[in-house]
């Protein structure tokens, strides 16, 4: 039976069977014909799949379309195990030999696996009993994979896929198929802790809904019904937890052949079939519909939903474009999260620093300490620059040495070359030995030939018996000659075979070395790509630091200018106050009204105040003479005296908000009158009589009512 003929006639037989099923209720004859067609179809299907399995490579290459059509119609149960292994190329995997060793090891996920075993197919006969064979082999496969792929480890959804495999094949083969599915069918990315691939699938599936079912998409958005709320289990378990097991198995057949595309198609087909009902429901009602109503719609079989799935529009190029868009969006989100985290960290550190400064109070730093800190900062930066240069030089040297090492043959290459040389020499020795043997045989034949010619020279003189003997000898000689020729040809063939084997081995070694060089070049390219990314990141960081330094320098310049203006205003105010004090002091001495001891003490206090004000003016002049003096840690320290409480305060706000010269001159003052005669009085009458004189000849002490600077006027 020809395989191509079977592939062509299988579809015809299936159509005829479907036609007989539709007309089965008309008569007994039609039902009997349908049953006979079904039996013939099953027999043809067994023969067909048997031929496909036996001639798998040829069918996979030349009849791929017909093979897909057959898989979509369903793989027979008895062929499912071997066909699944063939579809994913899981037969003869080296990891199969490691399975028994993996079971002897201990996995950190064993407790999680044991906990979830009872939740996997709890109603299936093979898995429902505790500590049954099904649960044991399921535990073994999940444990073995968690040891092979420690990054993924164990994820609950993967147990349903392994359980389906174990229903079809032994545990070693199920383990190999599961490893292939994780590696080649995007399942490993789905089950990673980050589940980035699941987010991509949700993004692509939501786009398909928006494009092909816009009304339903708008309803989902209005109800805040996200795609992951109902479709995540479809992708993680390939509908094994959402649909009846026979339906999910048929879909899994197609998944083994075509990949995750069938999940997108079936998912959208389900939404199309239930669009009218879903639009009329709220969020809770839609969840109940997905969990209870949709699974029962498929009890009749998977043919209807599979047929609807292949009516769905699926554009592979658009899916690739959506994947790039999703990757770009996630990359930007990650960058924003990193930047937000960095800003939060800096904010927290600044808050801690401010709290520390507020608790300790504003420390006073001398000019020498500030200059010393600046010198230390310059030295530290110079050392950092020198260390960076030295590090770069060492990296360049390391790269140069690595390049030289790659050009030199390593120990394994030298050993291989020595083995090749030994093999070539052995073959050469064999060839020389064979040549010597051939030459010896040729010499022996020549001797025999000479003796034969000498014997046959006088044959015509001998009798008939002797002639018969001579003819036999001639035939013997001819046989020996043919034997020698055959041996020579055999030797020549062997020699050619040795030469071909030698050339084959040389070419294979050259190919292996070329592959090694190609891998080395690929690693170099990857290394250079990573270095390029690192350099780009360093460049961005340098630009950011430069921008921060520029902003900081501008802020420092503005702060210095503000402090200079405040110092000028304060110095002018103090000079005016000193001049007023000196004038009033001279007037008081001339009038002779400050001769009392208490007044002398008061004058002494005023002199001390004047001396303090002069010292402060000198300090302010010194600060004005150094306008470019850097501040320590961006904080300017100014001391103020508050007359009411006698305490010192320090803040940049006071320096910025300090009064100007005009405001100081216009500010209201509190006048305190001091009698000219400060001696003790015996009666209140004398005080009343001298009130007029005191009004005219009194000392006036003017104190700013709420100023932050200390000032006195006599």
C-alpha positions as CSV (number, residue, x, y, z in Angstrom):
1,X,0.0,0.0,0.0
2,X,1.5,3.4,-1.0
3,X,1.8,6.0,1.7
4,X,1.0,9.0,-0.5
5,X,-2.2,7.2,-1.7
6,X,-3.2,6.6,1.9
7,X,-2.6,10.3,2.8
8,X,-4.8,11.3,-0.2
9,X,-7.6,8.9,0.5
10,X,-7.7,9.5,4.2
11,X,-9.5,12.8,3.8
12,X,-12.0,11.3,1.4
13,X,-12.8,8.4,3.8
14,X,-13.2,10.9,6.6
15,X,-15.7,13.0,4.6
16,X,-17.7,9.9,3.6
17,X,-17.8,8.9,7.2
18,X,-19.1,12.3,8.3
19,X,-21.8,12.2,5.5
20,X,-22.9,8.8,6.7
21,X,-23.1,10.1,10.3
22,X,-25.3,12.9,9.3
23,X,-27.7,10.5,7.6
24,X,-27.5,7.8,10.3
25,X,-31.0,8.4,11.7
26,X,-32.7,7.8,8.3
27,X,-32.6,4.0,8.2
28,X,-31.0,0.9,9.5
29,X,-29.1,0.5,6.3
30,X,-27.5,3.9,6.6
31,X,-26.4,3.2,10.2
32,X,-24.9,-0.2,9.2
33,X,-23.1,1.5,6.4
34,X,-21.8,4.2,8.8
35,X,-20.5,1.6,11.2
36,X,-18.8,-0.3,8.4
37,X,-17.3,3.0,7.1
38,X,-16.1,3.7,10.7
39,X,-14.5,0.3,11.0
40,X,-12.8,0.7,7.6
41,X,-11.7,4.2,8.6
42,X,-10.2,2.9,11.8
43,X,-8.4,0.2,10.0
44,X,-7.1,2.6,7.4
45,X,-6.1,5.0,10.1
46,X,-4.1,2.3,11.9
47,X,-2.4,1.3,8.7
48,X,-1.7,4.9,7.8
49,X,-0.2,5.9,11.1
50,X,1.9,2.8,11.2
51,X,3.4,3.6,7.8
52,X,3.9,7.2,8.9
53,X,5.8,6.1,12.0
54,X,8.0,3.7,10.0
55,X,8.7,6.3,7.3
56,X,8.8,9.4,9.6
57,X,11.7,11.3,8.2
58,X,10.4,11.1,4.7
59,X,6.9,12.1,5.7
60,X,8.1,15.0,7.8
61,X,10.1,16.4,4.9
62,X,7.9,15.7,1.9
63,X,4.3,15.4,3.3
64,X,4.3,18.1,6.0
65,X,1.0,19.6,5.0
66,X,-0.8,16.3,4.9
67,X,0.8,15.4,8.2
68,X,-0.6,18.6,9.8
69,X,-4.0,17.8,8.5
70,X,-3.9,14.3,10.0
71,X,-2.7,15.6,13.4
72,X,-5.6,18.2,13.4
73,X,-8.0,15.3,13.0
74,X,-6.5,13.5,15.9
75,X,-3.8,11.0,16.6
76,X,-4.9,7.5,17.5
77,X,-4.5,6.7,21.1
78,X,-2.1,3.8,20.6
79,X,0.2,5.9,18.4
80,X,0.1,9.0,20.5
81,X,3.1,8.3,22.6
82,X,5.5,7.5,19.7
83,X,4.1,10.3,17.5
84,X,4.5,12.9,20.3
85,X,8.1,11.9,20.7
86,X,8.7,12.1,17.0
87,X,7.0,15.5,16.7
88,X,9.2,17.0,19.3
89,X,12.4,15.0,18.5
90,X,12.6,13.6,22.0
91,X,13.7,10.1,21.1
92,X,17.2,9.0,21.9
93,X,18.0,12.1,24.1
94,X,21.2,11.8,26.2
95,X,19.4,13.2,29.2
96,X,17.3,10.0,29.4
97,X,20.4,8.1,30.7
98,X,20.7,10.6,33.6
99,X,17.1,10.1,34.8
100,X,17.8,7.3,37.2
101,X,20.7,9.3,38.7
102,X,18.5,12.4,39.1
103,X,16.0,10.4,41.1
104,X,18.7,9.6,43.7
105,X,19.4,13.3,44.3
106,X,17.5,15.7,46.6
107,X,15.6,18.6,45.1
108,X,14.7,21.8,47.1
109,X,11.2,21.7,45.5
110,X,10.2,18.3,46.8
111,X,7.8,19.7,49.5
112,X,6.0,21.9,47.0
113,X,5.7,19.0,44.5
114,X,4.3,16.7,47.2
115,X,1.8,19.3,48.3
116,X,0.5,19.8,44.7
117,X,0.5,16.2,43.6
118,X,-3.0,15.6,45.0
119,X,-4.4,18.7,43.2
120,X,-3.3,17.3,39.8
121,X,-6.1,15.5,38.0
122,X,-7.8,14.6,41.3
123,X,-10.7,12.8,39.6
124,X,-8.5,10.7,37.2
125,X,-8.1,7.0,38.1
126,X,-4.4,7.1,37.6
127,X,-3.7,10.0,40.0
128,X,-6.6,10.2,42.5
129,X,-5.4,7.7,45.1
130,X,-2.8,8.9,47.6
131,X,0.7,7.4,47.1
132,X,-0.5,5.6,44.0
133,X,1.8,4.7,41.0
134,X,0.5,7.7,39.1
135,X,1.3,10.2,41.9
136,X,4.7,8.5,42.4
137,X,5.8,8.7,38.7
138,X,4.5,12.3,38.5
139,X,6.6,13.2,41.5
140,X,9.6,11.6,40.0
141,X,9.4,13.5,36.7
142,X,8.7,16.8,38.3
143,X,11.6,16.3,40.8
144,X,14.0,15.3,38.0
145,X,13.2,18.4,36.0
146,X,13.5,20.7,39.0
147,X,17.1,19.4,39.3
148,X,17.9,19.8,35.6
149,X,16.5,23.3,35.3
150,X,17.1,25.0,38.7
151,X,16.1,28.5,37.4
152,X,12.5,27.3,36.7
153,X,12.5,24.6,39.4
154,X,8.8,23.7,39.9
155,X,5.6,25.5,38.8
156,X,2.2,24.1,39.6
157,X,0.8,24.4,36.1
158,X,3.5,22.2,34.6
159,X,2.3,19.2,36.6
160,X,-0.8,18.9,34.4
161,X,1.3,18.7,31.3
162,X,3.5,16.0,32.8
163,X,0.4,14.2,34.0
164,X,-1.0,14.1,30.5
165,X,2.3,12.7,29.2
166,X,2.4,10.0,31.8
167,X,-1.1,8.9,30.7
168,X,0.4,8.1,27.3
169,X,4.0,6.9,27.9
170,X,6.5,5.6,30.6
171,X,8.1,8.1,33.0
172,X,11.5,8.2,31.3
173,X,10.0,9.0,27.9
174,X,7.6,11.5,29.5
175,X,10.6,13.2,31.2
176,X,12.4,13.6,27.8
177,X,9.3,14.9,26.1
178,X,8.7,17.4,28.9
179,X,12.3,18.7,28.6
180,X,11.8,19.2,24.9
181,X,8.6,21.0,25.4
182,X,10.2,23.4,27.9
183,X,13.1,24.1,25.7
184,X,11.5,24.3,22.2
185,X,7.9,25.2,22.8
186,X,8.2,28.4,24.8
187,X,7.0,26.7,28.0
188,X,10.2,27.3,29.9
189,X,9.7,31.1,29.5
190,X,6.1,30.7,30.6
191,X,7.1,28.9,33.8
192,X,10.0,31.2,34.8
193,X,9.5,33.0,38.1
194,X,9.1,36.3,36.2
195,X,6.6,34.8,33.8
196,X,7.6,37.4,31.1
197,X,6.4,35.1,28.3
198,X,3.0,34.9,29.8
199,X,2.7,38.6,29.9
200,X,3.7,38.7,26.2
201,X,1.0,36.1,25.3
202,X,-1.6,38.1,27.2
203,X,-0.5,41.3,25.3
204,X,-0.7,39.5,21.9
205,X,-4.1,37.8,22.7
206,X,-5.6,41.0,23.9
207,X,-4.6,42.7,20.6
208,X,-6.3,39.8,18.7
209,X,-9.5,40.4,20.7
210,X,-9.3,44.1,20.0
211,X,-8.8,43.6,16.3
212,X,-11.3,40.8,15.7
213,X,-13.8,41.2,18.5
214,X,-13.9,45.0,19.2
215,X,-17.3,45.0,20.9
216,X,-16.3,42.3,23.3
217,X,-13.0,44.1,24.0
218,X,-14.8,47.3,24.8
219,X,-17.1,45.4,27.2
220,X,-14.0,43.8,28.9
221,X,-12.5,47.2,29.3
222,X,-15.6,48.7,30.8
223,X,-15.9,45.8,33.3
224,X,-12.1,45.9,34.1
225,X,-12.1,42.3,33.0
226,X,-8.4,41.7,32.3
227,X,-7.2,39.0,29.9
228,X,-5.1,37.3,32.5
229,X,-8.2,36.6,34.6
230,X,-9.5,34.0,32.3
231,X,-6.7,33.2,29.7
232,X,-3.6,32.7,31.8
233,X,-4.5,29.0,32.6
234,X,-5.1,28.4,28.8
235,X,-1.5,29.2,28.0
236,X,0.1,27.6,31.1
237,X,-1.7,24.3,30.9
238,X,-2.8,24.2,27.2
239,X,-6.5,24.0,28.2
240,X,-5.9,20.9,30.4
241,X,-7.5,22.6,33.4
242,X,-10.2,24.4,31.5
243,X,-11.7,21.8,29.0
244,X,-12.6,18.1,29.3
245,X,-9.6,15.8,29.0
246,X,-10.5,14.3,25.6
247,X,-10.9,17.8,24.1
248,X,-7.7,19.1,25.7
249,X,-5.8,16.0,24.5
250,X,-6.9,16.7,20.9
251,X,-5.7,20.3,21.2
252,X,-2.5,19.1,22.7
253,X,-1.9,16.9,19.6
254,X,-2.0,20.1,17.5
255,X,0.1,21.9,20.0
256,X,2.8,19.2,19.7
257,X,2.8,19.8,15.9
258,X,2.3,23.6,15.6
259,X,3.2,25.2,19.0
260,X,1.4,27.9,20.9
261,X,-0.5,29.2,17.8
262,X,-3.3,26.7,18.5
263,X,-3.8,28.2,21.9
264,X,-4.4,31.7,20.4
265,X,-6.7,30.2,17.8
266,X,-8.8,28.1,20.2
267,X,-9.0,30.9,22.7
268,X,-10.3,33.4,20.2
269,X,-12.7,30.8,18.8
270,X,-14.2,30.2,22.3
271,X,-14.7,34.0,22.7
272,X,-16.4,34.2,19.3
273,X,-18.8,31.4,20.2
274,X,-19.7,33.0,23.5
275,X,-19.5,36.7,22.6
276,X,-23.3,37.3,22.8
277,X,-23.6,35.8,26.3
278,X,-20.5,37.5,27.6
279,X,-21.5,41.0,26.6
280,X,-24.6,40.7,28.7
281,X,-22.7,39.8,31.9
282,X,-20.8,41.7,34.5
283,X,-17.3,40.7,35.8
284,X,-18.5,38.0,38.2
285,X,-21.0,36.6,35.7
286,X,-18.2,36.3,33.1
287,X,-16.0,34.5,35.5
288,X,-18.7,32.0,36.3
289,X,-19.4,31.6,32.6
290,X,-15.8,30.8,31.9
291,X,-15.6,28.3,34.8
292,X,-18.9,26.5,34.4
293,X,-20.6,27.1,31.1
294,X,-17.8,26.9,28.5
295,X,-16.4,23.5,29.6
296,X,-19.8,21.9,29.1
297,X,-20.2,23.3,25.6
298,X,-17.4,21.0,24.5
299,X,-18.8,17.8,25.9
300,X,-19.9,16.8,22.4
301,X,-16.3,16.8,21.1
302,X,-13.5,19.1,20.0
303,X,-14.3,19.1,16.2
304,X,-16.5,22.1,16.3
305,X,-14.1,24.3,18.3
306,X,-11.1,23.1,16.2
307,X,-12.9,23.9,13.0
308,X,-13.8,27.4,14.3
309,X,-10.2,27.9,15.5
310,X,-8.9,27.6,12.0
311,X,-11.3,30.2,10.8
312,X,-9.6,32.7,13.1
313,X,-7.1,35.1,11.5
314,X,-3.6,34.6,12.8
315,X,-0.7,36.7,11.4
316,X,2.7,35.4,12.5
317,X,4.5,38.6,11.3
318,X,2.1,40.7,13.3
319,X,2.8,38.6,16.4
320,X,6.6,39.2,15.9
321,X,5.9,42.9,15.7
322,X,3.8,42.8,18.9
323,X,6.6,40.9,20.6
324,X,9.0,43.7,19.8
325,X,6.5,46.3,21.0
326,X,6.0,44.5,24.2
327,X,9.7,44.1,24.8
328,X,10.2,47.8,24.2
329,X,7.4,48.7,26.7
330,X,8.8,46.4,29.4
331,X,12.3,47.8,28.9
332,X,11.0,51.3,29.4
333,X,9.1,50.2,32.5
334,X,12.1,48.6,33.9
335,X,14.2,51.7,33.3
336,X,11.6,53.9,34.9
337,X,11.4,51.5,37.9
338,X,15.2,51.6,38.3
339,X,15.2,55.4,38.1
340,X,12.4,55.7,40.6
341,X,14.2,53.3,43.0
342,X,17.4,55.3,42.6
343,X,15.6,58.6,43.3
344,X,13.8,57.1,46.3
345,X,17.1,55.9,47.7
346,X,18.7,59.3,47.2
347,X,15.7,61.0,48.8
348,X,15.9,58.7,51.8
349,X,19.6,59.3,52.2
350,X,19.1,63.1,52.0
351,X,16.3,62.9,54.6
352,X,18.6,60.9,56.9
353,X,21.3,63.5,56.4
354,X,19.0,66.4,57.1
355,X,17.7,64.6,60.3
356,X,21.3,64.1,61.4
357,X,22.2,67.7,60.8
358,X,19.1,68.9,62.7
359,X,19.9,66.7,65.7
360,X,23.5,67.6,65.9
361,X,23.0,71.3,65.2
362,X,24.9,73.3,62.6
363,X,28.6,72.6,63.3
364,X,31.2,75.3,62.9
365,X,34.0,74.6,60.5
366,X,37.1,76.7,60.3
367,X,38.7,77.8,57.1
368,X,41.6,75.4,57.7
369,X,39.3,72.4,58.1
370,X,37.4,73.3,54.9
371,X,40.6,73.7,52.9
372,X,41.9,70.4,54.3
373,X,38.8,68.7,53.2
374,X,39.1,70.2,49.8
375,X,42.6,69.0,49.5
376,X,41.7,65.5,50.6
377,X,38.8,65.5,48.1
378,X,41.2,66.5,45.2
379,X,43.7,63.8,46.3
380,X,40.9,61.2,46.4
381,X,39.7,62.1,43.0
382,X,43.3,62.0,41.6
383,X,43.8,58.6,43.1
384,X,40.5,57.4,41.7
385,X,41.5,58.7,38.2
386,X,44.9,56.9,38.5
387,X,43.3,53.7,39.6
388,X,40.8,53.9,36.6
389,X,43.7,54.4,34.2
390,X,45.6,51.5,35.7
391,X,42.5,49.3,35.6
392,X,41.9,50.2,31.9
393,X,45.5,49.4,31.1
394,X,45.3,46.0,32.9
395,X,42.0,45.2,31.0
396,X,43.7,46.0,27.7
397,X,46.6,43.8,28.6
398,X,44.3,41.0,29.5
399,X,42.4,41.3,26.2
400,X,45.7,41.3,24.3
401,X,46.9,38.2,26.2
402,X,43.5,36.4,25.6
403,X,43.8,37.2,21.8
404,X,47.3,35.7,21.8
405,X,46.1,32.6,23.7
406,X,43.3,32.1,21.2
407,X,45.7,32.2,18.3
408,X,47.9,29.5,20.0
409,X,46.9,25.9,19.9
410,X,45.7,24.5,23.2
411,X,46.6,21.2,24.7
412,X,43.6,19.4,23.3
413,X,44.3,20.6,19.8
414,X,47.9,19.5,20.1
415,X,46.8,16.1,21.3
416,X,44.4,15.7,18.4
417,X,47.0,16.7,15.9
418,X,49.4,14.1,17.4
419,X,46.7,11.4,17.2
420,X,46.1,12.4,13.5
421,X,49.8,12.1,12.8
422,X,50.0,8.7,14.4
423,X,47.0,7.4,12.4
424,X,48.5,8.7,9.2
425,X,51.8,7.1,9.9
426,X,50.2,3.7,10.7
427,X,48.2,3.8,7.5
428,X,51.4,4.7,5.6
429,X,53.2,1.7,7.1
430,X,50.2,-0.6,6.2
431,X,50.4,0.7,2.6
432,X,54.1,0.1,2.4
433,X,53.7,-3.4,3.8
434,X,51.0,-4.2,1.2
435,X,53.2,-2.8,-1.6
436,X,56.1,-5.0,-0.5
437,X,53.8,-8.1,-0.5
438,X,52.5,-7.2,-4.0
439,X,56.0,-6.9,-5.3
440,X,57.0,-10.2,-3.8
441,X,54.0,-11.8,-5.4
442,X,54.9,-10.3,-8.8
443,X,58.4,-11.6,-8.5
444,X,57.1,-15.1,-7.7
445,X,54.7,-15.0,-10.6
446,X,57.5,-14.0,-12.9
447,X,59.6,-16.9,-11.7
448,X,56.7,-19.3,-12.3
449,X,56.2,-17.8,-15.7
450,X,59.8,-18.2,-16.7
451,X,59.8,-21.9,-15.6
452,X,56.5,-22.4,-17.4
453,X,57.9,-20.9,-20.6
454,X,61.0,-23.2,-20.3
455,X,58.8,-26.2,-19.9
456,X,56.5,-25.4,-22.8
457,X,59.2,-24.6,-25.2
458,X,59.4,-28.3,-26.4
459,X,55.8,-29.2,-26.0
460,X,55.3,-30.1,-29.6
461,X,57.9,-32.9,-29.3
462,X,56.2,-34.6,-26.3
463,X,53.3,-37.1,-26.3
464,X,49.6,-36.4,-25.7
465,X,49.7,-37.2,-22.0
466,X,52.5,-34.7,-21.4
467,X,50.6,-32.1,-23.5
468,X,47.6,-32.6,-21.3
469,X,49.7,-32.1,-18.2
470,X,51.1,-29.0,-19.7
471,X,47.7,-27.6,-20.4
472,X,46.7,-28.2,-16.9
473,X,49.8,-26.4,-15.7
474,X,48.9,-23.5,-18.0
475,X,45.4,-23.4,-16.6
476,X,46.9,-23.4,-13.1
477,X,49.2,-20.6,-14.0
478,X,46.3,-18.6,-15.5
479,X,44.3,-19.1,-12.3
480,X,47.3,-17.9,-10.2
481,X,47.7,-14.9,-12.4
482,X,44.0,-14.1,-12.0
483,X,44.3,-14.6,-8.3
484,X,47.3,-12.3,-8.2
485,X,45.4,-9.7,-10.2
486,X,42.4,-10.0,-7.8
487,X,44.7,-9.6,-4.8
488,X,46.3,-6.6,-6.4
489,X,43.0,-5.0,-7.0
490,X,41.9,-5.8,-3.5
491,X,45.1,-4.2,-2.1
492,X,44.6,-1.2,-4.3
493,X,41.0,-0.9,-3.1
494,X,42.0,-1.1,0.5
495,X,44.7,1.5,-0.1
496,X,42.1,3.8,-1.6
497,X,39.8,3.1,1.3
498,X,42.5,4.0,3.8
499,X,43.2,7.2,1.9
500,X,39.6,8.1,1.9
501,X,39.3,7.4,5.6
502,X,42.4,9.5,6.2
503,X,41.0,12.4,4.2
504,X,37.6,12.0,5.9
505,X,39.2,12.1,9.4
506,X,41.3,15.1,8.3
507,X,38.3,16.9,7.0
508,X,36.2,16.1,10.1
509,X,39.0,17.4,12.3
510,X,39.2,20.6,10.2
511,X,35.5,21.0,10.5
512,X,35.6,20.5,14.2
513,X,38.4,23.1,14.5
514,X,36.3,25.5,12.3
515,X,33.3,25.0,14.6
516,X,35.4,25.7,17.6
517,X,36.8,28.9,16.0
518,X,33.2,29.8,15.1
519,X,32.1,29.4,18.7
520,X,35.0,31.4,19.9
521,X,34.1,34.2,17.5
522,X,30.5,34.1,18.6
523,X,31.6,34.4,22.2
524,X,33.9,37.3,21.3
525,X,30.9,39.0,19.6
526,X,28.8,38.5,22.6
527,X,31.5,39.8,24.9
528,X,32.0,42.9,22.7
529,X,28.2,43.4,22.7
530,X,28.1,43.3,26.5
531,X,31.1,45.6,26.7
532,X,29.3,48.0,24.4
533,X,26.2,47.9,26.6
534,X,28.4,48.5,29.7
535,X,30.2,51.4,28.0
536,X,26.9,52.9,26.9
537,X,25.6,52.6,30.5
538,X,28.8,54.3,31.8
539,X,28.4,57.1,29.3
540,X,24.8,57.7,30.4
541,X,25.9,57.7,34.1
542,X,28.8,60.2,33.3
543,X,26.3,62.5,31.5
544,X,24.0,62.3,34.5
545,X,26.8,63.1,37.0
546,X,28.0,66.0,34.8
547,X,24.4,67.4,34.8
548,X,24.2,67.1,38.6
549,X,27.6,68.8,39.0
550,X,26.6,71.7,36.8
551,X,23.3,72.1,38.7
552,X,25.2,72.0,42.0
553,X,27.8,74.5,40.9
554,X,25.1,76.9,39.8
555,X,23.4,76.6,43.1
556,X,26.7,77.2,44.9
557,X,27.3,80.4,42.9
558,X,23.8,81.7,43.6
559,X,24.3,80.9,47.3
560,X,27.6,82.8,47.4
561,X,26.1,85.8,45.7
562,X,23.2,85.9,48.2
563,X,25.6,85.6,51.1
564,X,27.7,88.4,49.8
565,X,24.7,90.7,49.4
566,X,23.6,89.9,53.0
567,X,27.1,90.6,54.3
568,X,27.3,93.9,52.6
569,X,23.9,95.0,54.0
570,X,24.8,93.8,57.5
571,X,28.1,95.6,57.4
572,X,26.5,98.9,56.3
573,X,23.9,98.6,59.1
574,X,26.6,97.9,61.7
575,X,28.8,100.8,60.5
576,X,25.8,103.2,60.8
577,X,25.0,101.9,64.3
578,X,28.6,102.4,65.4
579,X,28.7,105.9,64.1
580,X,25.4,106.7,65.9
581,X,26.8,105.2,69.2
582,X,30.0,107.2,68.9
583,X,28.1,110.5,68.3
584,X,25.8,109.9,71.2
585,X,28.7,109.0,73.5
586,X,30.5,112.2,72.7
587,X,27.3,114.2,73.3
588,X,26.9,112.5,76.7
589,X,30.4,113.2,77.8
590,X,30.1,116.9,76.8
591,X,26.9,117.4,78.7
592,X,28.4,115.8,81.8
593,X,25.4,113.7,82.5
594,X,27.1,110.3,82.6
595,X,29.3,110.8,85.7
596,X,27.4,108.5,88.0
597,X,29.0,105.1,88.7
598,X,26.0,103.2,87.2
599,X,26.2,105.4,84.1
600,X,30.0,104.6,83.9
601,X,29.2,101.0,84.1
602,X,26.6,101.4,81.3
603,X,29.1,103.2,79.2
604,X,31.6,100.4,79.8
605,X,29.0,98.0,78.5
606,X,28.4,100.1,75.5
607,X,32.1,100.1,74.7
608,X,32.2,96.4,74.9
609,X,29.2,96.2,72.5
610,X,31.0,98.6,70.1
611,X,34.1,96.4,70.2
612,X,32.0,93.4,69.5
613,X,30.4,95.1,66.6
614,X,33.7,96.2,65.2
615,X,34.9,92.6,65.4
616,X,31.9,91.4,63.6
617,X,32.5,94.0,60.9
618,X,36.0,92.8,60.5
619,X,34.8,89.2,60.1
620,X,32.2,90.3,57.5
621,X,34.9,92.2,55.6
622,X,37.0,89.1,55.6
623,X,34.1,87.1,54.2
624,X,33.5,89.7,51.6
625,X,37.1,89.5,50.6
626,X,36.6,85.8,49.9
627,X,33.5,85.7,47.7
628,X,34.6,82.6,46.0
629,X,35.1,80.6,49.2
630,X,33.4,77.2,48.8
631,X,30.8,76.2,51.3
632,X,31.1,73.0,53.2
633,X,28.6,70.4,51.9
634,X,26.4,73.0,50.3
635,X,25.4,74.6,53.7
636,X,26.2,78.2,54.6
637,X,26.6,78.9,58.4
638,X,25.6,82.3,59.7
639,X,25.4,83.2,63.5
640,X,22.6,85.5,64.7
641,X,21.9,86.8,68.1
642,X,18.3,86.9,69.3
643,X,17.8,89.5,72.0
644,X,14.8,87.9,73.6
645,X,16.2,84.4,74.2
646,X,19.9,84.8,73.8
647,X,20.4,81.8,71.6
648,X,22.1,81.2,68.3
649,X,20.4,80.1,65.1
650,X,21.7,78.9,61.7
651,X,19.9,78.5,58.4
652,X,20.2,79.4,54.8
653,X,16.7,80.9,54.9
654,X,17.8,83.5,57.4
655,X,20.6,84.5,55.2
656,X,18.4,84.8,52.2
657,X,15.5,86.5,54.0
658,X,17.7,88.9,56.0
659,X,16.7,92.6,56.0
660,X,18.2,95.0,53.6
661,X,19.8,98.3,54.6
662,X,16.7,100.4,53.8
663,X,14.4,98.1,55.7
664,X,16.7,98.2,58.7
665,X,16.8,102.0,58.7
666,X,13.0,102.2,58.4
667,X,12.3,99.6,61.0
668,X,10.6,100.9,64.2
669,X,12.6,101.1,67.4
670,X,11.8,100.9,71.1
671,X,13.1,103.8,73.1
672,X,14.2,103.4,76.7
673,X,14.8,106.6,78.7
674,X,17.6,106.7,81.3
675,X,17.7,109.5,83.8
676,X,20.7,111.8,83.8
677,X,21.2,111.4,87.6
678,X,21.0,107.7,88.2
679,X,21.5,107.9,92.0
680,X,19.0,106.7,94.6
681,X,16.1,109.1,95.2
682,X,14.5,109.7,98.7
683,X,11.0,110.5,97.5
684,X,8.7,110.4,94.6
685,X,8.4,114.2,94.6
686,X,11.9,114.8,93.5
687,X,11.4,112.4,90.7
688,X,8.3,114.3,89.6
689,X,10.1,117.7,89.7
690,X,12.9,116.4,87.5
691,X,10.6,114.8,84.9
692,X,10.9,117.8,82.6
693,X,14.7,117.8,82.8
694,X,14.9,114.1,82.3
695,X,12.8,114.4,79.2
696,X,15.3,116.9,77.7
697,X,18.6,115.5,79.0
698,X,18.1,111.8,78.9
699,X,20.0,109.0,77.2
700,X,18.1,107.2,74.4
701,X,18.7,103.5,74.0
702,X,17.1,102.2,70.7
703,X,16.7,98.4,70.4
704,X,15.1,96.7,67.4
705,X,11.9,95.0,68.6
706,X,12.4,91.7,66.8
707,X,15.6,91.9,64.9
708,X,17.9,89.0,64.7
709,X,21.0,91.2,64.9
710,X,22.3,92.7,68.1
711,X,22.2,96.6,68.0
712,X,22.2,99.3,70.6
713,X,21.9,103.1,70.1
714,X,22.8,105.6,72.9
